[in-house]
Amino acid sequence: MVLSNDGTWKYLNAPQKSYETRLDTPLLSKDKHASFLVKGQNVKYGIWIDPKKWKFELNTNESNPSEYIFTSKDQNIMSLVVAERIEVSTSLLVDAAIKHLRQVAEDVEIIRQETRKVNGHIVTYLELKGNVKGTKAIYNNYYYTGPTGTIQVICFTSQNLYQENKKEMETFLNGFDLLN
């Protein structure tokens, strides 16, 4: 390690990111009220939801790659699930997702990135913010890739509503599961 002029330390040879479970990896599971399972059509995944708080529909808009569109019943939170059968590296998946978001929001900023273990499966969590078509939005997303395929669970709300919706967004994301 080398001490920089600003007092911070940097690795000479930065360690490679590991996506294995570490001691500080958050271990999360579905909420006890998430009693309804929405199953993927072509990829074996599911999203456990609380039907009193969420409604969903199969996406029929061919220009939108999402399989499902979820909306909180108060309509303050939306979520999309994009699922593909191809397996890619996690870093490629995350980079592609950020690049895609930057096509509609040039000012995208990554607030937080971490590895989590959700219902027994390793995912990458990203919290992002940006101005999308005049709306200041915050995204809390899960990215999974493995033999099942790649799955993006994209959950968002406006920045002014984020603090009151953050817990429900986390609860929704933690409903992600892989199916046999």
FITITI-447678 format. One record per residue (C-alpha): residue number from 1; residue in one letter; x, y, z. Coordinates in steps of 0.001 Angstrom, whole numbers, padded with zeros to 6 digits. Each point is the difference from the previous one (the first is absolute). Layout:
// FITITI-447678
{k->NUM&r->A&east->X&north->Y&up->Z}
...
***
This chain:
// FITITI-447678
{k->1&r->M&east->000000&north->000000&up->000000}
{k->2&r->V&east->001049&north->003558&up->-000704}
{k->3&r->L&east->-000936&north->003102&up->001964}
{k->4&r->S&east->-001397&north->002729&up->-002298}
{k->5&r->N&east->000551&north->003739&up->000528}
{k->6&r->D&east->-003610&north->000353&up->001169}
{k->7&r->G&east->000594&north->-002472&up->002853}
{k->8&r->T&east->-001815&north->-002959&up->-001568}
{k->9&r->W&east->001498&north->-003409&up->-000679}
{k->10&r->K&east->-000012&north->-001703&up->-003386}
{k->11&r->Y&east->001037&north->-003484&up->-001046}
{k->12&r->L&east->002921&north->-000290&up->-002404}
{k->13&r->N&east->-001700&north->-003053&up->-001456}
{k->14&r->A&east->-003667&north->000342&up->000868}
{k->15&r->P&east->-001584&north->-003272&up->001096}
{k->16&r->Q&east->-002516&north->-001494&up->-002409}
{k->17&r->K&east->-003642&north->000276&up->000988}
{k->18&r->S&east->-001344&north->-003168&up->001534}
{k->19&r->Y&east->-003655&north->-000867&up->-000272}
{k->20&r->E&east->000168&north->-002748&up->002572}
{k->21&r->T&east->-001732&north->000376&up->003332}
{k->22&r->R&east->002187&north->001893&up->002449}
{k->23&r->L&east->-000506&north->000400&up->003723}
{k->24&r->D&east->-001482&north->003480&up->-000588}
{k->25&r->T&east->-002312&north->-001079&up->-002860}
{k->26&r->P&east->-003583&north->000874&up->000949}
{k->27&r->L&east->-002154&north->-003163&up->000207}
{k->28&r->L&east->-003558&north->000880&up->-000950}
{k->29&r->S&east->-003236&north->-001899&up->-000522}
{k->30&r->K&east->-003556&north->000595&up->-001125}
{k->31&r->D&east->-002419&north->001822&up->002247}
{k->32&r->K&east->-002502&north->-002084&up->001998}
{k->33&r->H&east->-002864&north->001851&up->-001737}
{k->34&r->A&east->001343&north->-000793&up->-003487}
{k->35&r->S&east->-002380&north->-002896&up->-000570}
{k->36&r->F&east->-000542&north->000087&up->-003770}
{k->37&r->L&east->002649&north->-001309&up->-002420}
{k->38&r->V&east->000232&north->001536&up->-003484}
{k->39&r->K&east->001921&north->-002539&up->-002110}
{k->40&r->G&east->002235&north->000797&up->-002955}
{k->41&r->Q&east->-001163&north->-001205&up->-003393}
{k->42&r->N&east->003260&north->-001167&up->-001627}
{k->43&r->V&east->002490&north->000207&up->002859}
{k->44&r->K&east->-000501&north->-001877&up->003264}
{k->45&r->Y&east->-000340&north->002869&up->002454}
{k->46&r->G&east->-002768&north->001480&up->002078}
{k->47&r->I&east->-000899&north->003171&up->001855}
{k->48&r->W&east->-001861&north->-000417&up->003285}
{k->49&r->I&east->-002365&north->002943&up->000514}
{k->50&r->D&east->-002516&north->001163&up->002558}
{k->51&r->P&east->-003190&north->000105&up->-002121}
{k->52&r->K&east->-001458&north->002636&up->002333}
{k->53&r->K&east->002812&north->002390&up->-000985}
{k->54&r->W&east->000899&north->-000937&up->-003583}
{k->55&r->K&east->-001676&north->-000648&up->-003323}
{k->56&r->F&east->001715&north->-001345&up->-003103}
{k->57&r->E&east->-000514&north->-000648&up->-003670}
{k->58&r->L&east->001803&north->-001869&up->-002730}
{k->59&r->N&east->001713&north->002559&up->-002237}
{k->60&r->T&east->-001488&north->000091&up->-003513}
{k->61&r->N&east->002058&north->002947&up->-001288}
{k->62&r->E&east->002569&north->-001587&up->-002322}
{k->63&r->S&east->002285&north->003051&up->000151}
{k->64&r->N&east->000448&north->-000546&up->003757}
{k->65&r->P&east->002132&north->-003069&up->000854}
{k->66&r->S&east->-001630&north->-000578&up->003379}
{k->67&r->E&east->-002079&north->-003094&up->000615}
{k->68&r->Y&east->-002114&north->001397&up->002830}
{k->69&r->I&east->-000973&north->003458&up->001170}
{k->70&r->F&east->-000815&north->000394&up->003690}
{k->71&r->T&east->-001646&north->003059&up->001529}
{k->72&r->S&east->-000558&north->000697&up->003666}
{k->73&r->K&east->-003700&north->000454&up->000727}
{k->74&r->D&east->000647&north->003627&up->001001}
{k->75&r->Q&east->001780&north->000366&up->-003393}
{k->76&r->N&east->003094&north->001573&up->001566}
{k->77&r->I&east->002352&north->-002883&up->-000924}
{k->78&r->M&east->000461&north->-001890&up->-003246}
{k->79&r->S&east->002067&north->-003057&up->-000706}
{k->80&r->L&east->000990&north->-001883&up->-003129}
{k->81&r->V&east->001516&north->-003449&up->-000380}
{k->82&r->V&east->002226&north->-000745&up->-002967}
{k->83&r->A&east->000883&north->-003683&up->-000310}
{k->84&r->E&east->002077&north->-001674&up->-002687}
{k->85&r->R&east->001199&north->-003565&up->-000269}
{k->86&r->I&east->003587&north->000960&up->-000854}
{k->87&r->E&east->002604&north->000014&up->002794}
{k->88&r->V&east->002504&north->002874&up->-000026}
{k->89&r->S&east->002523&north->001251&up->002532}
{k->90&r->T&east->-001373&north->002133&up->002810}
{k->91&r->S&east->002256&north->002923&up->-000892}
{k->92&r->L&east->-001177&north->-000107&up->-003634}
{k->93&r->L&east->-003645&north->-000131&up->001101}
{k->94&r->V&east->000389&north->002961&up->002383}
{k->95&r->D&east->001991&north->002030&up->-002553}
{k->96&r->A&east->-002622&north->-000644&up->-002701}
{k->97&r->A&east->-002817&north->001011&up->002372}
{k->98&r->I&east->001738&north->003268&up->000903}
{k->99&r->K&east->000773&north->000707&up->-003659}
{k->100&r->H&east->-003668&north->-000580&up->-000895}
{k->101&r->L&east->-001189&north->002337&up->002777}
{k->102&r->R&east->002437&north->002680&up->-001186}
{k->103&r->Q&east->-001754&north->-000052&up->-003385}
{k->104&r->V&east->-003076&north->001521&up->001663}
{k->105&r->A&east->001721&north->001814&up->002888}
{k->106&r->E&east->003434&north->001467&up->-000700}
{k->107&r->D&east->000510&north->001055&up->003610}
{k->108&r->V&east->-000231&north->-003511&up->001494}
{k->109&r->E&east->001912&north->-000270&up->003257}
{k->110&r->I&east->000777&north->-003212&up->001858}
{k->111&r->I&east->-000804&north->000591&up->003657}
{k->112&r->R&east->000735&north->-003487&up->001302}
{k->113&r->Q&east->001101&north->-003393&up->-001295}
{k->114&r->E&east->000309&north->-003173&up->002034}
{k->115&r->T&east->-000292&north->-003759&up->-000101}
{k->116&r->R&east->-002979&north->-001506&up->001811}
{k->117&r->K&east->-001301&north->-003491&up->000600}
{k->118&r->V&east->-003772&north->-000041&up->-000548}
{k->119&r->N&east->-001996&north->-003144&up->000701}
{k->120&r->G&east->003253&north->-001949&up->-000347}
{k->121&r->H&east->001115&north->001603&up->-003300}
{k->122&r->I&east->002869&north->002436&up->-000588}
{k->123&r->V&east->-001135&north->003252&up->-001656}
{k->124&r->T&east->001564&north->003374&up->-000634}
{k->125&r->Y&east->-001910&north->002934&up->001460}
{k->126&r->L&east->000231&north->003413&up->-001639}
{k->127&r->E&east->-001536&north->003218&up->001243}
{k->128&r->L&east->000041&north->002665&up->-002707}
{k->129&r->K&east->-001491&north->003415&up->-000590}
{k->130&r->G&east->-000556&north->002076&up->-003090}
{k->131&r->N&east->-002331&north->002275&up->-001902}
{k->132&r->V&east->-002085&north->-002136&up->-002376}
{k->133&r->K&east->-002102&north->001977&up->-002465}
{k->134&r->G&east->-000472&north->002845&up->002467}
{k->135&r->T&east->-000604&north->-002210&up->003042}
{k->136&r->K&east->002638&north->-000221&up->002703}
{k->137&r->A&east->-000009&north->-003697&up->000840}
{k->138&r->I&east->001774&north->-002399&up->002352}
{k->139&r->Y&east->000485&north->-003625&up->-000966}
{k->140&r->N&east->000620&north->-002934&up->002322}
{k->141&r->N&east->000860&north->-003006&up->-002148}
{k->142&r->Y&east->001055&north->-003635&up->000323}
{k->143&r->Y&east->002088&north->-001712&up->-002669}
{k->144&r->Y&east->000377&north->-003775&up->-000111}
{k->145&r->T&east->001899&north->-002091&up->-002513}
{k->146&r->G&east->000647&north->-003730&up->000044}
{k->147&r->P&east->-000934&north->-003267&up->-001702}
{k->148&r->T&east->-003687&north->001008&up->000199}
{k->149&r->G&east->000710&north->003118&up->-002087}
{k->150&r->T&east->000150&north->003711&up->000756}
{k->151&r->I&east->-002676&north->001770&up->001988}
{k->152&r->Q&east->-000308&north->003704&up->000695}
{k->153&r->V&east->-002493&north->001165&up->002602}
{k->154&r->I&east->-000295&north->003763&up->-000477}
{k->155&r->C&east->-001938&north->001942&up->002635}
{k->156&r->F&east->-000418&north->003777&up->-000115}
{k->157&r->T&east->-001789&north->003028&up->001384}
{k->158&r->S&east->000431&north->003764&up->-000196}
{k->159&r->Q&east->002751&north->001533&up->002116}
{k->160&r->N&east->-002444&north->002062&up->002071}
{k->161&r->L&east->-001867&north->-003205&up->001005}
{k->162&r->Y&east->003050&north->-002198&up->000548}
{k->163&r->Q&east->000329&north->000207&up->003787}
{k->164&r->E&east->-003633&north->-000965&up->000582}
{k->165&r->N&east->000202&north->-002833&up->-002577}
{k->166&r->K&east->003502&north->-001374&up->000648}
{k->167&r->K&east->-001111&north->-002733&up->002425}
{k->168&r->E&east->-002743&north->-001257&up->-002338}
{k->169&r->M&east->002427&north->-000007&up->-002928}
{k->170&r->E&east->002422&north->-002151&up->002023}
{k->171&r->T&east->-002834&north->-002329&up->001014}
{k->172&r->F&east->-001030&north->-000372&up->-003635}
{k->173&r->L&east->003571&north->-000743&up->-001153}
{k->174&r->N&east->000438&north->-002611&up->002725}
{k->175&r->G&east->-002864&north->-001956&up->-001532}
{k->176&r->F&east->002365&north->-001068&up->-002803}
{k->177&r->D&east->000591&north->-003760&up->-000129}
{k->178&r->L&east->001244&north->-002651&up->-002404}
{k->179&r->L&east->-002300&north->-002959&up->-000627}
{k->180&r->N&east->000780&north->-003647&up->-000702}
***
